[in-house]
Amino acid sequence: MIYEHAADIILDDVFLHLPGFVDHARVFLKLEGLNPAGSVKLKTALALVEEAEKSGALGPGSRVIESSSGNLGIALSVVCAARGYPLAVVTDPNATRQSIRVMESLGTEVVEVTQRDANGGYLQTRIDYIHQRLSDQTDLFWLNQYANPANVSAHRDWTARAIHEGLGHVDALFVGAGTTGTLMGCAEYFAHHSPHTRIIAVDSVGSVTFGRAAPRFIPGLGTSRLPEIYRDTGTFEKVLIEEVDTIATCRLVAARYGLLAGGSTGTVLAAVRHLGPTLPAGARIAAISPDMGDKYVDTVYSDTWVADRYTECAALTSLDTLSTR
Ligand SMILES: Cc1ncc(COP(=O)(O)O)c(C=O)c1O
C-alpha cells in the first residue's frame, strides 16, 4: 500500500487475538500504536487540525499551540510538520525526555512549565501559559483537546467504526479514559450501531473522572481535572484499576504473548481480566490498546522504578505470582 503522507498511515484495522487471556471468551486487542505517531492520538490530532481548517480557524500563516505531556504532542508534531503549521507544545516535568526529543526532532517548539498549580499539578499552569501566548500572538490557535468535539468525532468516525467493521459482533468493548475522546466517541457510535455491545470505561485509581484524586505515576489514562467533553451518558459502565494491576498485566502480556504494550493497555486489559469471566461463555471481547510499550521500558517495565513507587513490587517481578493476580 502506498501513502502520500505519513499522517495518512492510520492502520485502523489491526487486531491481535489473545488466546486464553479469559477462559471461555475471545479477546481481541485493537493495536493503535503501530502508526507513525505511535499512538491512538494520531486520529485525534488529524481530526483537531482538519476541523479547525474546515471552520476557517486554521489556514496558511496560522500557528498552533496545545498542552500535552506526550502522545498528542507527538501526533500533532507529525500532522503539523506535514501541513506546514509551526507548532508549540506546552508540557511539564512529567514529560519524558524521549517524547520531548521526538517532538523537537519533528520541528516542534516544546515549552516546559515548572511552576506547580493550586492542585499541586501542572495542568492549570500549562493552560495559563497558553492563555498568555494567545493574548500576545493573534495568529496562534489553541486546539484544546479536552473541550474540542473533534476529539470525540475522531473516534466515533474512525476507531469505533473500525472495531465494528473489523470484528463484527462484539459483546463488550473495553476503552480507557484519559481526555475521554476515545470513550465518548465509541460510546456514541455503538449506542447507534450496536446497542447490545456493553461499553466498559476503564480509568486509573487516583483519577478524578470516575473517582477521587490520589497520586498516580503512569501517564496516559486518568486526569486531575474533569475534561469538558466528558458526559456521563449512562451508555457505559465504569471500572477503576490500581496501578500495580496495570504493571502486573503489562508484564503478563509481554511474557505470555510477546507484546510489549503501553501502560494504559495494561490498565484496560486488567479490567478485561477482572470482568471477562463474568461475561457469557463464548463472548467476544474487544479492548483498545492506545500505544506500545517501548516508551515505558524505564517505568512500567523497570523493576527499580516500580520498587521505588509501589510497596507491592515484590509480587510484580514473579510471573507465577502475576498469573494468579
Ligand atoms: C497512552 C494513552 N492511553 C490512553 C489515552 C486516553 O485516550 P483519550 O484521551 O482518548 O481518553 C491516551 C491519551 O492521551 C494515551 O496517550
Ligand as a Chemical Component Dictionary entry (heavy atoms), coordinates in Angstrom:
data_LIG
# 
_chem_comp.id                   LIG 
_chem_comp.type                 NON-POLYMER 
_chem_comp.pdbx_formal_charge   0 
_chem_comp.three_letter_code    LIG 
# 
loop_
_chem_comp_atom.comp_id 
_chem_comp_atom.atom_id 
_chem_comp_atom.alt_atom_id 
_chem_comp_atom.type_symbol 
_chem_comp_atom.charge 
_chem_comp_atom.model_Cartn_x 
_chem_comp_atom.model_Cartn_y 
_chem_comp_atom.model_Cartn_z 
_chem_comp_atom.pdbx_ordinal 
LIG C1 C1 C 0 -1.163 6.109  26.127 1  
LIG C2 C2 C 0 -2.543 6.666  26.181 2  
LIG N1 N1 N 0 -3.518 5.894  26.600 3  
LIG C3 C3 C 0 -4.789 6.346  26.678 4  
LIG C4 C4 C 0 -5.117 7.626  26.350 5  
LIG C5 C5 C 0 -6.534 8.069  26.515 6  
LIG O1 O1 O 0 -7.173 8.412  25.362 7  
LIG P1 P1 P 0 -8.295 9.556  25.409 8  
LIG O2 O2 O 0 -7.560 10.847 25.603 9  
LIG O3 O3 O 0 -8.983 9.479  24.086 10 
LIG O4 O4 O 0 -9.214 9.291  26.545 11 
LIG C6 C6 C 0 -4.118 8.469  25.946 12 
LIG C7 C7 C 0 -4.399 9.841  25.684 13 
LIG O5 O5 O 0 -3.615 10.726 25.923 14 
LIG C8 C8 C 0 -2.796 7.988  25.835 15 
LIG O6 O6 O 0 -1.786 8.777  25.442 16 
# 
loop_
_chem_comp_bond.comp_id 
_chem_comp_bond.atom_id_1 
_chem_comp_bond.atom_id_2 
_chem_comp_bond.value_order 
_chem_comp_bond.pdbx_ordinal 
LIG C1 C2 SING 1  
LIG C2 N1 SING 2  
LIG C2 C8 DOUB 3  
LIG N1 C3 DOUB 4  
LIG C3 C4 SING 5  
LIG C4 C5 SING 6  
LIG C4 C6 DOUB 7  
LIG C5 O1 SING 8  
LIG O1 P1 SING 9  
LIG P1 O2 DOUB 10 
LIG P1 O3 SING 11 
LIG P1 O4 SING 12 
LIG C6 C7 SING 13 
LIG C6 C8 SING 14 
LIG C7 O5 DOUB 15 
LIG C8 O6 SING 16 
# 
